[in-house]
């Protein structure tokens, strides 16, 4: 036996033992009582699923789960694309629905498709194992394992239902379960990262699905089509199928108010923890159905050597407290930011800073970390964004926090930036893109391993007009550049006024 096969067998046995222990049956009830209970459960599908799959249904269904179950069970002829975020159990809930339909005699021939045959076989394994080893299913519906037709990726139940696994591109022609053509096609994770890099490849795969697989159905019998997958590119099987589907159900890890869409399973703290450990691009693709492409606005970032701080007459520390979550649903949450920016010889230098999702107290502490980093090498001007969305927070939250920390570490003078700002993207693109393109916006190369600086670079590279990804870091830098330009203009203006006054005094 090859190592891969041994690993697969071990996994199978472990899963089977776990299933046997988690699906016990109450032996004290009579057969008549059991059949009466079965009739009740079949009339209440949600309870049916919870009863027969306690190992899986450990968290209460979310409202979007319930709506999906009701849609599919209420329409024998149905085509739906399900783009639920990772950790929202799309494959598991789909299995509940399909096994319900099979065991209640509503569907007879299920074809499960994935990007490759091995992937399809593995995804079909939970169906096979539950039919073979789930003690509650066996007690209520009888033995399902058909010893004459029971192989991985291709098996039939004693009740007459057939399951097959297919990899994308394999020939599905002529597939039948006796006289029954496929009456349920479920495709899961058809798209791969490699496929979607080439639009032609993505379209070719969907053409196979649409032109070779779907026509295996019977025109006169209802067909259920479920395509399970996240939107990982603008053109992929999921987006192409969504154009034809009766329903495209998109559910992200957080809702439009920035709250967990399945709080019974995924708490806010858990979501924050997971998202903090992956890149913005990955988070948007896997948890927000928001594929991002780099280079739409900022093609690349310039890393270079910054001049000594002591050579600058002053530098600006600019902060964005990110107290508004109006973009949380589409961008994955706001990031607090504090960055140190200096100006010399027509270039703006980003020396150091912080960009993260942290509590307010830690955000205030960043000012002191920047102060220690500068260590009196130059004059610092500290600013904090204070627009109409943030004003109550500044007065009621941040001032007390600064005062409390100031008693321990010394007071820091903070000036609120209350200017009325234009649209965020327009402002960032208009004020920073020309600087970046002309090599006048420099990231400190000595801080290239700094995760905060890396996040800042990533947010610049993912910036787009729709602001589908977080842009709090670039927004913070725009604020610093604006302040620096204001100070330079004011100093230049003051110098001209002084010169004019001197000339005039001599004339008169």
Secondary structure by P-SEA (a helix, b strand, c coil): ccaaaaaaaaaaaaaaaaaaaaccccccccaaaaaaaaaaaaacaaaaaaaaccccccccccaaaaaaaaaaaacccbbbbbbccccccaaaaaaaaaaaaaaaccccbbbbbcccaaaaaaaaaaaaaaaccaaaaaaacccccccccccccccccccbbbbbbbcccccccccccccccccbbbbcccccccccccaaaaaaaaaaacccccccccccbbbbbbbbbcccccccaaaaaaacccbbbbbccccccccccccccccaaaaaaaaaaccaaaaaaccccbbbbccccccbbbbbbbcccccccbbbbbbbccccccccccccbbbbbbbbbbbcccbbbbcccccccccaaaaaaaaaaaaaaacccbbbbbbbbbccccaaaaacccaaaaaaaaaaccbbbbbbbccccccaaaaaaaccaaaaaaccccccccccccaaaaaaaaaaaaccccccccaaaaaaaaaaaaaaaaaaaaaaaaaaaaaaaaaaaaac
